[in-house]
Amino acid sequence: MTIEIAPRTGVAFAIDKGQTLTVIDPLGQQVADLLAFNRHDIGEVVSSGRTLDYASKIYLTTGDLLYSNRSNVMLEIVADDVGRHDFLLTPCSKDTFRIIYGDADPHRGCFGNLAAALAPYGVTEDMIPTAFNVFMNVPVDGQTGALTVEAPLSKAGDAIVFEAKMDLVIGLTACSALQSNNGSFKPIHYRVD
């Protein structure tokens, strides 16, 4: 069963070791922030630093592994229509909108949406790390290291599939930052098989 995440919202749910999680961009150019926690010990969480260190690259795709802060494999990317995702930038937040965009009444962003969705599982705001930003396109300048946020490369119907390597709690959003989504807010679809 495919489930829709409404624009600028987030959800949390459990998946079992061996199940697959498919994240789908139904309309194109929409980012989804993904977090994973060990369901039996939420102190173990997906780690950008460990993952990128072990992969020796910043753009992850089919065959790549997402590691925890304890160097255990949490997820494997088993299929990927897009091949460009971000694992450098933190989930957008009220502070992101205030500091970067100058919003006087900022949206709580993916950070707030993830915190609210994951709270029933015992996850607090201070436990939220850098998310795996599905479909987010963040080129890095080879000379200066400067980051830019460009339009996602995902087209309508594109998907990425992860296989759970342990029992997990997943946090997943339909991203709330205009810049990340080429100027509009759209839903994200997902299913667990």
N, CA, C and O of each residue as an XYZ file, in Angstrom:
772
protein
N       0.839     -1.186      0.000
C       0.000      0.000      0.000
C       0.882      1.246      0.000
O       1.777      1.380      0.834
N       0.628      2.143     -0.926
C       1.371      3.394     -1.002
C       0.688      4.441     -0.140
O      -0.530      4.604     -0.199
N       1.474      5.151      0.664
C       0.969      6.172      1.585
C       1.512      7.524      1.155
O       2.666      7.641      0.742
N       0.667      8.549      1.258
C       1.078      9.908      0.881
C       1.440     10.723      2.109
O       0.723     10.715      3.110
N       2.557     11.424      2.022
C       2.943     12.432      3.009
C       2.586     13.779      2.393
O       3.107     14.143      1.338
N       1.703     14.514      3.048
C       1.266     15.808      2.520
C       2.426     16.790      2.480
O       3.376     16.654      3.250
N       2.362     17.782      1.589
C       3.428     18.780      1.525
C       3.709     19.414      2.888
O       2.785     19.717      3.642
N       4.982     19.607      3.191
C       5.459     20.278      4.406
C       5.053     19.556      5.678
O       4.827     20.194      6.706
N       4.956     18.211      5.622
C       4.657     17.422      6.811
C       5.631     16.257      6.897
O       6.474     16.073      6.018
N       5.508     15.470      7.968
C       6.364     14.315      8.146
C       5.661     13.229      8.916
O       4.648     13.464      9.576
N       6.217     12.023      8.823
C       5.661     10.850      9.497
C       6.809     10.050     10.106
O       7.978     10.257      9.780
N       6.442      9.127     11.004
C       7.388      8.158     11.535
C       6.690      6.808     11.599
O       5.485      6.731     11.839
N       7.459      5.745     11.383
C       6.884      4.398     11.373
C       8.006      3.388     11.574
O       9.180      3.696     11.373
N       7.628      2.187     11.972
C       8.596      1.111     12.194
C       8.665      0.214     10.968
O       7.658     -0.038     10.307
N       9.869     -0.264     10.677
C      10.039     -1.308      9.665
C      10.957     -2.377     10.231
O      11.804     -2.108     11.083
N      10.773     -3.590      9.743
C      11.538     -4.731     10.240
C      12.752     -5.011      9.365
O      12.770     -4.691      8.177
N      13.762     -5.613      9.976
C      14.923     -6.060      9.224
C      14.465     -6.911      8.045
O      13.645     -7.815      8.206
N      14.997     -6.619      6.861
C      14.651     -7.358      5.652
C      13.544     -6.720      4.834
O      13.389     -7.042      3.656
N      12.769     -5.822      5.431
C      11.740     -5.133      4.655
C      12.371     -4.057      3.788
O      13.476     -3.587      4.060
N      11.653     -3.678      2.742
C      12.118     -2.584      1.897
C      11.220     -1.367      2.087
O      10.016     -1.482      2.318
N      11.835     -0.217      1.983
C      11.153      1.072      2.021
C      11.370      1.730      0.670
O      12.507      1.981      0.272
N      10.282      2.009     -0.034
C      10.345      2.708     -1.311
C       9.835      4.118     -1.114
O       8.709      4.321     -0.660
N      10.667      5.098     -1.457
C      10.292      6.512     -1.384
C      10.107      6.997     -2.812
O      11.001      6.862     -3.648
N       8.934      7.566     -3.082
C       8.543      7.926     -4.446
C       8.272      9.424     -4.519
O       7.639      9.996     -3.632
N       8.754     10.044     -5.578
C       8.448     11.452     -5.873
C       7.326     11.456     -6.911
O       7.605     11.327     -8.104
N       6.060     11.601     -6.491
C       4.958     11.411     -7.429
C       4.832     12.483     -8.501
O       4.347     12.205     -9.598
N       5.263     13.711     -8.198
C       5.084     14.817     -9.144
C       6.398     15.339     -9.714
O       6.392     16.080    -10.697
N       7.517     14.965     -9.113
C       8.823     15.412     -9.585
C       9.352     16.603     -8.804
O       8.598     17.479     -8.380
N      10.671     16.614     -8.623
C      11.402     17.710     -7.985
C      10.927     18.010     -6.568
O      10.734     19.171     -6.205
N      10.736     16.956     -5.763
C      10.366     17.107     -4.358
C      11.316     16.284     -3.499
O      11.537     15.101     -3.761
N      11.871     16.911     -2.481
C      12.818     16.273     -1.575
C      12.076     15.624     -0.406
O      11.016     16.092      0.010
N      12.654     14.534      0.115
C      12.155     13.872      1.324
C      13.326     13.659      2.278
O      14.308     13.013      1.913
N      13.235     14.194      3.492
C      14.275     13.962      4.496
C      14.000     12.637      5.192
O      12.883     12.386      5.644
N      15.027     11.788      5.276
C      14.878     10.460      5.870
C      15.834     10.291      7.043
O      17.024     10.585      6.933
N      15.298      9.812      8.176
C      16.096      9.434      9.334
C      15.812      7.976      9.668
O      14.726      7.468      9.386
N      16.792      7.304     10.270
C      16.618      5.929     10.729
C      17.229      5.790     12.112
O      18.349      6.239     12.356
N      16.475      5.159     13.024
C      16.919      4.857     14.377
C      16.786      3.349     14.608
O      15.855      2.720     14.105
N      17.711      2.780     15.363
C      17.591      1.391     15.788
C      16.346      1.290     16.672
O      16.260      1.962     17.699
N      15.398      0.467     16.284
C      14.122      0.393     16.994
C      14.290     -0.099     18.433
O      13.459      0.203     19.289
N      15.347     -0.848     18.703
C      15.556     -1.409     20.040
C      16.488     -0.559     20.899
O      16.658     -0.826     22.089
N      17.090      0.461     20.298
C      17.989      1.369     21.028
C      18.108      2.657     20.215
O      18.959      2.766     19.333
N      17.249      3.627     20.518
C      17.195      4.839     19.682
C      18.427      5.733     19.821
O      18.527      6.760     19.150
N      19.355      5.349     20.683
C      20.640      6.042     20.717
C      21.491      5.739     19.490
O      22.479      6.425     19.226
N      21.104      4.709     18.745
C      21.804      4.379     17.499
C      21.004      4.948     16.338
O      19.836      4.612     16.146
N      21.652      5.815     15.568
C      20.963      6.590     14.539
C      21.828      6.678     13.287
O      23.052      6.573     13.359
N      21.189      6.869     12.152
C      21.917      6.995     10.892
C      22.918      8.150     10.993
O      22.625      9.192     11.580
N      24.092      7.950     10.414
C      25.185      8.915     10.534
C      25.720      9.313      9.168
O      26.232      8.483      8.416
N      25.594     10.584      8.867
C      26.185     11.117      7.642
C      27.699     10.936      7.656
O      28.279     10.455      6.682
N      28.332     11.318      8.750
C      29.787     11.256      8.828
C      30.343      9.857      8.628
O      31.270      9.659      7.842
N      29.775      8.882      9.342
C      30.243      7.501      9.196
C      29.981      6.990      7.774
O      30.847      6.370      7.157
N      28.777      7.262      7.268
C      28.410      6.751      5.944
C      29.318      7.306      4.858
O      29.844      6.548      4.044
N      29.507      8.619      4.838
C      30.322      9.227      3.791
C      31.783      8.823      3.924
O      32.479      8.646      2.924
N      32.243      8.677      5.155
C      33.616      8.237      5.394
C      33.831      6.848      4.793
O      34.804      6.626      4.072
N      32.923      5.912      5.088
C      33.104      4.533      4.619
C      32.855      4.406      3.115
O      33.457      3.558      2.456
N      31.973      5.243      2.572
C      31.704      5.194      1.127
C      32.782      5.898      0.312
O      32.952      5.613     -0.874
N      33.508      6.813      0.942
C      34.529      7.632      0.273
C      33.948      8.453     -0.873
O      34.618      8.700     -1.876
N      32.696      8.870     -0.712
C      32.052      9.740     -1.694
C      30.853     10.404     -1.029
O      30.391      9.960      0.022
N      30.353     11.475     -1.650
C      29.223     12.181     -1.047
C      27.903     11.909     -1.746
O      26.848     12.233     -1.200
N      27.927     11.324     -2.933
C      26.677     11.017     -3.639
C      26.452      9.507     -3.606
O      27.183      8.746     -4.240
N      25.440      9.088     -2.865
C      25.164      7.674     -2.658
C      24.040      7.221     -3.579
O      23.117      7.978     -3.879
N      24.139      5.949     -4.030
C      23.138      5.402     -4.936
C      23.104      3.879     -4.784
O      23.588      3.347     -3.784
N      22.551      3.195     -5.742
C      22.349      1.741     -5.679
C      23.625      1.013     -5.247
O      24.705      1.228     -5.795
N      23.460      0.143     -4.244
C      24.582     -0.630     -3.723
C      25.274     -0.003     -2.534
O      26.056     -0.669     -1.856
N      25.004      1.268     -2.265
C      25.643      1.940     -1.137
C      24.899      1.656      0.163
O      23.701      1.372      0.164
N      25.640      1.739      1.274
C      25.137      1.440      2.601
C      25.054      2.703      3.434
O      25.911      3.581      3.328
N      24.021      2.799      4.267
C      23.895      3.887      5.232
C      24.215      3.315      6.602
O      23.542      2.402      7.079
N      25.254      3.864      7.232
C      25.751      3.376      8.512
C      25.204      4.198      9.670
O      24.770      5.337      9.501
N      25.238      3.589     10.850
C      24.838      4.277     12.075
C      26.036      4.965     12.718
O      27.175      4.806     12.277
N      25.758      5.729     13.763
C      26.815      6.351     14.559
C      27.698      5.303     15.252
O      28.769      5.633     15.760
N      27.249      4.044     15.273
C      28.031      2.950     15.856
C      28.651      2.045     14.784
O      29.114      0.943     15.077
N      28.651      2.526     13.560
C      29.276      1.842     12.416
C      28.593      0.540     12.035
O      29.226     -0.353     11.472
N      27.303      0.426     12.338
C      26.508     -0.714     11.882
C      25.687     -0.295     10.668
O      25.227      0.843     10.586
N      25.506     -1.219      9.727
C      24.703     -0.917      8.538
C      23.227     -0.872      8.933
O      22.704     -1.817      9.523
N      22.574      0.219      8.606
C      21.147      0.381      8.893
C      20.296      0.131      7.652
O      19.265     -0.539      7.724
N      20.727      0.666      6.527
C      19.971      0.581      5.277
C      20.931      0.359      4.112
O      22.069      0.828      4.129
N      20.455     -0.360      3.106
C      21.171     -0.486      1.839
C      20.273      0.065      0.745
O      19.081     -0.241      0.700
N      20.843      0.880     -0.138
C      20.098      1.357     -1.301
C      20.119      0.229     -2.335
O      21.179     -0.124     -2.852
N      18.949     -0.333     -2.633
C      18.895     -1.480     -3.539
C      18.384     -1.111     -4.933
O      18.522     -1.898     -5.870
N      17.799      0.067     -5.075
C      17.385      0.569     -6.394
C      17.279      2.075     -6.299
O      16.944      2.615     -5.245
N      17.564      2.755     -7.399
C      17.588      4.220     -7.373
C      17.409      4.751     -8.791
O      18.273      4.559     -9.646
N      16.293      5.412     -9.033
C      16.022      5.983    -10.352
C      16.761      7.293    -10.606
O      16.911      7.705    -11.756
N      17.223      7.950     -9.544
C      17.726      9.322     -9.682
C      19.240      9.416     -9.554
O      19.891     10.045    -10.388
N      19.805      8.805     -8.531
C      21.258      8.808     -8.372
C      21.847     10.075     -7.798
O      23.070     10.208     -7.746
N      21.029     11.003     -7.370
C      21.548     12.232     -6.737
C      20.695     12.553     -5.520
O      19.518     12.898     -5.625
N      21.335     12.424     -4.359
C      20.709     12.698     -3.079
C      21.749     13.410     -2.223
O      22.941     13.351     -2.524
N      21.315     14.076     -1.169
C      22.235     14.824     -0.315
C      22.327     14.195      1.062
O      21.321     13.773      1.633
N      23.561     14.134      1.599
C      23.754     13.666      2.969
C      24.694     14.618      3.703
O      25.416     14.218      4.616
N      24.673     15.905      3.281
C      25.520     16.923      3.901
C      24.726     17.924      4.738
O      25.190     18.348      5.796
N      23.550     18.299      4.283
C      22.800     19.393      4.896
C      21.775     18.889      5.913
O      21.131     17.857      5.726
N      21.653     19.647      6.981
C      20.758     19.306      8.077
C      19.295     19.581      7.696
O      19.037     20.386      6.801
N      18.336     18.923      8.362
C      16.932     19.219      8.044
C      16.604     20.697      8.253
O      17.036     21.308      9.230
N      15.841     21.256      7.330
C      15.432     22.659      7.459
C      14.619     22.824      8.745
O      13.920     21.906      9.174
N      14.723     24.008      9.350
C      14.082     24.267     10.635
C      13.592     25.707     10.678
O      13.799     26.474      9.738
N      12.944     26.063     11.774
C      12.566     27.469     11.971
C      13.797     28.360     11.834
O      13.738     29.433     11.234
N      14.914     27.901     12.401
C      16.144     28.699     12.322
C      16.665     28.801     10.898
O      17.182     29.847     10.503
N      16.536     27.719     10.114
C      16.933     27.779      8.704
C      16.166     28.882      7.993
O      16.751     29.714      7.299
N      14.856     28.879      8.171
C      14.019     29.873      7.488
C      14.299     31.278      7.999
O      14.238     32.238      7.231
N      14.607     31.409      9.284
C      14.911     32.723      9.854
C      16.271     33.229      9.383
O      16.395     34.379      8.961
N      17.297     32.368      9.454
C      18.670     32.791      9.159
C      18.931     32.900      7.659
O      19.514     33.885      7.206
N      18.509     31.903      6.882
C      18.819     31.900      5.450
C      17.818     32.726      4.648
O      18.201     33.467      3.742
N      16.521     32.596      4.987
C      15.484     33.230      4.174
C      14.921     34.502      4.779
O      14.191     35.228      4.104
N      15.243     34.795      6.047
C      14.751     36.017      6.683
C      13.270     35.994      7.010
O      12.651     37.052      7.123
N      12.685     34.808      7.167
C      11.255     34.712      7.474
C      10.977     35.237      8.883
O      11.653     34.856      9.840
N       9.990     36.104      9.000
C       9.606     36.653     10.301
C       8.753     35.658     11.093
O       8.792     35.650     12.323
N       7.983     34.819     10.393
C       7.139     33.814     11.041
C       7.447     32.462     10.399
O       6.654     31.953      9.607
N       8.601     31.880     10.742
C       9.075     30.712      9.990
C       8.287     29.437     10.266
O       7.771     29.222     11.363
N       8.212     28.598      9.233
C       7.645     27.250      9.334
C       8.581     26.382     10.170
O       9.784     26.640     10.205
N       8.060     25.370     10.838
C       8.915     24.505     11.663
C       9.820     23.608     10.829
O      10.778     23.040     11.352
N       9.527     23.476      9.536
C      10.403     22.759      8.622
C      10.475     21.274      8.888
O       9.747     20.737      9.723
N      11.372     20.614      8.158
C      11.543     19.169      8.305
C      12.017     18.804      9.699
O      11.629     17.764     10.231
N      12.851     19.645     10.300
C      13.332     19.369     11.651
C      12.162     19.277     12.621
O      12.056     18.314     13.381
N      11.291     20.267     12.597
C      10.128     20.258     13.479
C       9.171     19.127     13.158
O       8.609     18.506     14.061
N       8.982     18.855     11.863
C       8.097     17.754     11.463
C       8.655     16.404     11.919
O       7.906     15.549     12.392
N       9.968     16.213     11.777
C      10.589     14.971     12.233
C      10.513     14.844     13.747
O      10.213     13.769     14.265
N      10.783     15.935     14.460
C      10.724     15.898     15.924
C       9.332     15.507     16.401
O       9.194     14.672     17.295
N       8.304     16.102     15.813
C       6.927     15.793     16.219
C       6.562     14.349     15.890
O       5.946     13.665     16.707
N       6.934     13.886     14.708
C       6.577     12.525     14.284
C       7.317     11.466     15.093
O       6.763     10.404     15.379
N       8.567     11.750     15.463
C       9.392     10.765     16.159
C       9.238     10.805     17.682
O       9.690      9.889     18.369
N       8.614     11.842     18.211
C       8.461     11.981     19.666
C       7.811     10.755     20.311
O       8.261     10.337     21.378
N       6.766     10.157     19.710
C       6.168      8.972     20.343
C       7.132      7.783     20.479
O       6.879      6.864     21.259
N       8.222      7.804     19.729
C       9.223      6.733     19.806
C      10.339      7.077     20.803
O      11.288      6.308     20.960
N      10.226      8.227     21.473
C      11.222      8.629     22.452
C      12.349      9.472     21.908
O      13.309      9.756     22.625
N      12.255      9.881     20.651
C      13.295     10.708     20.029
C      13.043     12.179     20.388
O      11.941     12.694     20.199
N      14.068     12.835     20.900
C      13.982     14.258     21.228
C      14.687     15.081     20.151
O      15.425     14.534     19.330
N      14.461     16.378     20.156
C      15.060     17.254     19.137
C      16.575     17.122     19.082
O      17.158     17.112     17.998
N      17.214     17.022     20.239
C      18.676     16.954     20.265
C      19.221     15.648     19.710
O      20.428     15.522     19.505
N      18.357     14.680     19.465
C      18.782     13.385     18.911
C      18.684     13.357     17.389
O      19.057     12.360     16.770
N      18.191     14.429     16.775
C      17.975     14.435     15.320
C      19.269     14.855     14.613
O      19.740     15.978     14.790
N      19.840     13.949     13.813
C      21.090     14.250     13.101
C      20.816     14.807     11.705
O      19.679     15.132     11.360
N      21.864     14.909     10.925
C      21.722     15.200      9.507
C      20.924     14.082      8.853
O      21.217     12.902      9.047
N      19.920     14.458      8.082
C      19.069     13.474      7.411
C      19.677     13.082      6.061
O      20.466     13.822      5.474
N      19.287     11.898      5.592
C      19.562     11.526      4.207
C      18.469     12.194      3.388
O      17.306     11.796      3.453
N      18.841     13.205      2.618
C      17.885     14.040      1.890
C      17.636     13.447      0.505
O      18.334     13.743     -0.465
N      16.611     12.598      0.458
C      16.269     11.874     -0.761
C      15.891     12.866     -1.859
O      15.078     13.764     -1.640
N      16.474     12.702     -3.016
C      16.247     13.503     -4.226
C      16.823     14.921     -4.149
O      16.694     15.671     -5.117
N      17.450     15.316     -3.042
C      17.989     16.671     -2.939
C      19.282     16.774     -3.740
O      20.140     15.894     -3.667
N      19.413     17.849     -4.501
C      20.527     18.042     -5.424
C      21.425     19.156     -4.906
O      21.088     20.334     -5.027
N      22.565     18.791     -4.328
C      23.485     19.755     -3.726
C      24.865     19.592     -4.360
O      25.701     18.854     -3.837
N      25.114     20.277     -5.486
C      26.448     20.228     -6.080
C      27.487     20.893     -5.176
O      27.185     21.842     -4.452
N      28.708     20.379     -5.233
C      29.816     20.907     -4.460
C      30.897     21.363     -5.434
O      31.341     20.584     -6.277
N      31.319     22.609     -5.324
C      32.370     23.139     -6.184
C      33.686     22.438     -5.851
O      34.114     22.418     -4.698
N      34.319     21.865     -6.871
C      35.546     21.107     -6.673
C      36.732     21.931     -6.217
O      37.665     21.385     -5.627
N      36.722     23.218     -6.470
C      37.843     24.075     -6.084
C      37.634     24.715     -4.719
O      38.520     24.671     -3.865
N      36.460     25.311     -4.514
C      36.225     26.073     -3.284
C      35.482     25.273     -2.216
O      35.522     25.629     -1.038
N      34.803     24.191     -2.617
C      33.980     23.441     -1.678
C      32.629     24.082     -1.426
O      31.871     23.613     -0.577
N      32.316     25.150     -2.152
C      31.039     25.833     -1.965
C      29.873     24.905     -2.328
O      29.940     24.151     -3.299
N      28.818     24.978     -1.536
C      27.610     24.201     -1.767
C      26.547     25.078     -2.402
O      26.408     26.248     -2.048
N      25.801     24.519     -3.334
C      24.612     25.189     -3.851
C      23.470     24.179     -3.820
O      23.683     22.974     -3.955
N      22.260     24.690     -3.641
C      21.075     23.841     -3.668
C      20.385     24.080     -4.998
O      19.903     25.179     -5.272
N      20.341     23.047     -5.819
C      19.751     23.139     -7.154
C      18.455     22.332     -7.203
O      18.136     21.597     -6.268
N      17.718     22.474     -8.294
C      16.474     21.723     -8.464
C      16.756     20.224     -8.417
O      17.735     19.766     -9.008
N      15.915     19.452     -7.724
C      16.092     18.001     -7.737
C      16.054     17.457     -9.161
O      15.383     18.013    -10.031
N      16.775     16.375     -9.389
C      16.802     15.732    -10.704
C      15.663     14.731    -10.873
O      15.480     14.176    -11.956
N      14.899     14.500     -9.808
C      13.819     13.511     -9.862
C      12.668     13.989    -10.737
O      12.290     15.161    -10.739
N      12.130     13.028    -11.478
C      10.956     13.257    -12.326
C       9.758     12.555    -11.692
O       9.920     11.731    -10.793
N       8.576     12.879    -12.156
C       7.362     12.274    -11.619
C       7.455     10.751    -11.671
O       7.712     10.167    -12.723
N       7.242     10.125    -10.527
C       7.265      8.665    -10.438
C       8.607      8.064    -10.083
O       8.688      6.863     -9.823
N       9.672      8.866    -10.064
C      10.984      8.329     -9.698
C      10.984      7.862     -8.245
O      10.264      8.402     -7.405
N      11.807      6.845     -7.963
C      11.825      6.252     -6.634
C      13.226      5.815     -6.246
O      14.112      5.652     -7.085
N      13.395      5.629     -4.932
C      14.588      5.005     -4.372
C      14.095      3.942     -3.405
O      13.106      4.145     -2.700
N      14.795      2.793     -3.372
C      14.388      1.677     -2.532
C      15.522      1.339     -1.574
O      16.666      1.149     -1.985
N      15.184      1.267     -0.288
C      16.122      0.899      0.764
C      15.722     -0.446      1.352
O      14.535     -0.727      1.513
N      16.710     -1.280      1.674
C      16.443     -2.492      2.442
C      16.928     -2.290      3.866
O      18.076     -1.900      4.084
N      16.058     -2.554      4.842
C      16.417     -2.415      6.247
C      17.355     -3.545      6.658
O      17.073     -4.718      6.414
N      18.463     -3.183      7.280
C      19.438     -4.167      7.747
C      19.324     -4.421      9.251
O      20.078     -5.216      9.813
N      18.379     -3.741      9.894
C      18.028     -3.982     11.292
C      16.609     -3.469     11.486
O      16.077     -2.779     10.616
N      15.990     -3.796     12.613
C      14.675     -3.254     12.920
C      14.825     -1.755     13.163
O      15.661     -1.332     13.963
N      14.021     -0.960     12.477
C      14.219      0.486     12.475
C      12.944      1.251     12.792
O      11.833      0.760     12.596
N      13.139      2.465     13.286
C      12.121      3.509     13.257
C      12.580      4.509     12.205
O      13.708      5.000     12.249
N      11.709      4.800     11.274
C      12.008      5.714     10.171
C      11.253      7.019     10.383
O      10.074      7.007     10.738
N      11.922      8.135     10.168
C      11.280      9.441     10.049
C      11.392      9.874      8.602
O      12.457      9.749      7.997
N      10.293     10.387      8.034
C      10.295     10.740      6.613
C       9.411     11.953      6.403
O       8.316     12.036      6.961
N       9.884     12.898      5.596
C       9.132     14.133      5.350
C       8.907     14.378      3.865
O       9.528     13.756      3.002
N       8.001     15.303      3.603
C       7.929     16.007      2.325
C       8.508     17.381      2.619
O       7.871     18.189      3.296
N       9.692     17.653      2.125
C      10.502     18.809      2.531
C       9.764     20.139      2.410
O       8.941     20.350      1.519
N      10.099     21.027      3.352
C       9.403     22.301      3.514
C      10.166     23.509      2.984
O       9.699     24.637      3.136
N      11.329     23.303      2.365
C      12.148     24.422      1.902
C      11.939     24.659      0.405
O      12.201     23.777     -0.412
N      11.473     25.839      0.059
C      11.218     26.170     -1.347
C      12.445     25.938     -2.215
O      12.345     25.364     -3.299
N      13.612     26.387     -1.737
C      14.836     26.297     -2.528
C      15.172     24.847     -2.875
O      15.665     24.566     -3.968
N      14.906     23.929     -1.947
C      15.248     22.525     -2.167
C      14.350     21.850     -3.188
O      14.737     20.854     -3.801
N      13.132     22.398     -3.375
C      12.100     21.750     -4.188
C      11.756     22.533     -5.455
O      10.661     22.401     -6.001
N      12.712     23.353     -5.915
C      12.522     24.141     -7.134
C      11.284     25.028     -7.065
O      10.562     25.196     -8.048
N      11.055     25.598     -5.866
C      10.065     26.660     -5.731
C       8.642     26.245     -5.437
O       7.744     27.086     -5.482
N       8.398     24.958     -5.131
C       7.026     24.560     -4.805
C       7.045     23.438     -3.783
O       8.073     22.792     -3.575
N       5.904     23.209     -3.148
C       5.765     22.144     -2.157
C       4.834     21.081     -2.700
O       3.720     21.375     -3.134
N       5.301     19.845     -2.672
C       4.541     18.732     -3.236
C       4.556     17.566     -2.236
O       5.331     17.583     -1.280
N       3.715     16.568     -2.450
C       3.719     15.406     -1.545
C       4.870     14.449     -1.868
O       5.542     14.566     -2.893
N       5.062     13.517     -0.966
C       5.958     12.371     -1.145
C       5.130     11.118     -0.882
O       4.274     11.109      0.003
N       5.382     10.079     -1.637
C       4.731      8.794     -1.416
C       5.766      7.791     -0.901
O       6.954      7.893     -1.211
N       5.299      6.829     -0.117
C       6.188      5.751      0.304
C       5.387      4.480      0.517
O       4.167      4.505      0.683
N       6.107      3.370      0.508
C       5.490      2.090      0.865
C       6.554      1.194      1.500
O       7.748      1.324      1.232
N       6.082      0.288      2.342
C       6.930     -0.690      3.004
C       6.484     -2.075      2.533
O       5.304     -2.416      2.620
N       7.430     -2.865      2.038
C       7.126     -4.215      1.548
C       7.944     -5.255      2.311
O       7.827     -6.450      2.043
